[in-house]
Amino acid sequence: MFKATINNDTYLSLLETRHAKELFQLIDSSRESIREWLEFPDLTHQVEDTDAFIRRSLKRFSENDGYWAGIWYRNKLAGSIGFLYMDWKNKKTEIGYWLGKEYEGLGLATSSCKLFINHAFEELGLHKVQIGVAANNLKSRAIPDRLKFTNEGVIRHYELLHGAYLDRVVYGLLKEEWEPENESQAFI
């Protein structure tokens, strides 16, 4: 089992197929807020879709090429965070995250990112962590800003979503720039 405690109310746990229904329900209940910035809600029509996603994530985990974990708040699935890939040659990765609408503004994404960053640098021995965010997604952009990532630039028209091109801001953080907090927990 893969689990990391953030505080008394919050922990991260590797998504498993037993979470497929709860993941689908969370996506379904927050579909409009998530789909504003991400494509996957439009590709998620039934529990089988989240089950397939979790199976792909577990396969990637077994191949040491990234994975997704659930963000659990007061024992309810609140969102998800993941390493989108692992570039072992260049010792870097990218973190992605999203929250259900009712869980926004609680600091869950920021604290989850902190834990993932510590894991990347301290346990995986990576040199760089990136976060890519739609340029107009100010709530999500606040997270790498808060965590002292460097804005490395904008990729214009990065993706076509709902008939409009979105620019993407790329943030980067090097290991020597990271200031870990003492209370951060390790993955077990």
N, C-alpha and C positions, 0 to 999 in steps of 0.2 A: 504494500500500500504506500502511496505517495501522499504525504500531507505536510503542511506547514502552517503553524499557528501564527497569526498576526497579533491578535489580542483576545480578550475573553469572548468577544462577539463574532470574530471574523477569522476564518481560516481558508486556505487554498487546498484543493484536493484534485488529483488527476481525474479527469472526466472518465467515467466508466459507462458501459452500455446500460447499466441499471439506472443511470441518470437521464436516459434519453427522453422519457416522458416529461420530467420536470424541466429539462432544458427546452423542449418544444413549447411547453406552457409559458415559460418565461419569454421566449422569443415572440410567441403569439400575442402575449399581453402587452408587449412593448414594440410591436412590429413597426408602427409609424415612426416612433422616435429613433429606432435603430436604422431603419431603411433610409433615413435622410442622408446618412453618411456611409453606409455599408450595403453591399449587394446581397449578403446571405439571407436576410429575411424573405426576399422575393424568391429564393430558391428552396425555402423551407416551408413545405405545405402540409407535412404530416410527421408523426413521431418517427416513422421509418427514415425520414431525411436526417433527423438529429442522430438517430442510431448509426446511420452510415457515416456521418461526420465524425462521431466518437470513434468508430472503428478505424477510420483513416488516421485520426490523431494517435490512437494507440499503436498503430503500425509504425507511424513516424517516430513515436517514442521508442519503440523496440529497435528501430534502425538508427537511433541517436541523431535524428534530424528534425528536432523540434517537437512540440506537443502543446495541447491546451489543457488548462486546469479550470475547474469551477471556482468561483469566488462565493464563499458561503458566509452569509450574514445572519446571525441568530438562527442557525440551522436551516436556512432557506437559501436556495440557489439565487444569487443576486446578479451574476454576470459571469464573464469568462475572461481569462488572460492566457496568452500563449507566446511561445517562441515560434515565430513564423517559419524559421529555418535555422540551421546551424551551419555556418561557413567555418569549418574547422581549419582549413588551410590559412585563412586570413584571421582566424580567431574572433569572429564577430557574429552577431545575431540581430534580429529585430523583434521587438515586443509589440503585440497587438492586444487590444482590450476593448471591452464593451460592458455596459451595465443595463439592467432592466430599468425602465423609467422611474419606478418608485424607489430605486436605490441610488439615484444620482444625488450628488451633493453631500454624501456621507463620508467622503475621503477614502472610499473602498478601492477605487482605481489607483489612487496615488500610493496607498500603503501596499497594495498588491504589486505595483511596479517596483517599489523599493525592495521588496523581498525578491522579486525576479532579478533585479539588477545585482543584488548581493550574491544571489545564486550564480549568475553568469560570471561575475568576476572572481568571487572567492572559491567557489566549488568547481566550476567548469573551466576556470583558467582562461576565460575569454579576454580580449583586449578592448573590444568596442561593442556597445549596445546602441542600436538605432530605434527610433520611433518615427513612423510616418503618419501624418494626420492631414485630413482635408483642410485646406487653408481657411475655410470659413467656419470650421468646427471649433469655435473658441473655447468651449468647455473642455474638449479633449486636448487642445493645444496648451491649456493651462498646466497640464500634468508635466510634460517634459520641461516647461518653463520653470515650474515650481521645483523640479528635481535638478535644476541647473544644467540641463542639456544645452548644447550649442545648436542654434538654428544654422544648419549648414546650407540652406537654400530651398528654393521652390522649384518643383518639377511642374511645368505648365501643362495643363490638359492631361494629367496623369491617367485619369480614368473617365470613362463615359458611364454615368449613372443617371437613370431615369431621363434620358434624352439630353443631358447637359454634361459638359466636361467639367471635372473638378480638378483644381490645382492641388498639389500635395506638398506640404512642408516636411522636410526631412531634418530630423534632430539627431545629434550624435553625442555620445558620452564615452570618453576614454577611461580606462581603469584608473589611471593616475589622477583623474579629475573627480572620482567618486569619493564621497565622504560617508562611509557607512555609519549607521547608528548602532549603538551598543545593544539595543533591545531587539534587533532583527533576529528572527528565528531561522534555523536551517531546515531544509527539506529532510524528511525522514521517510 
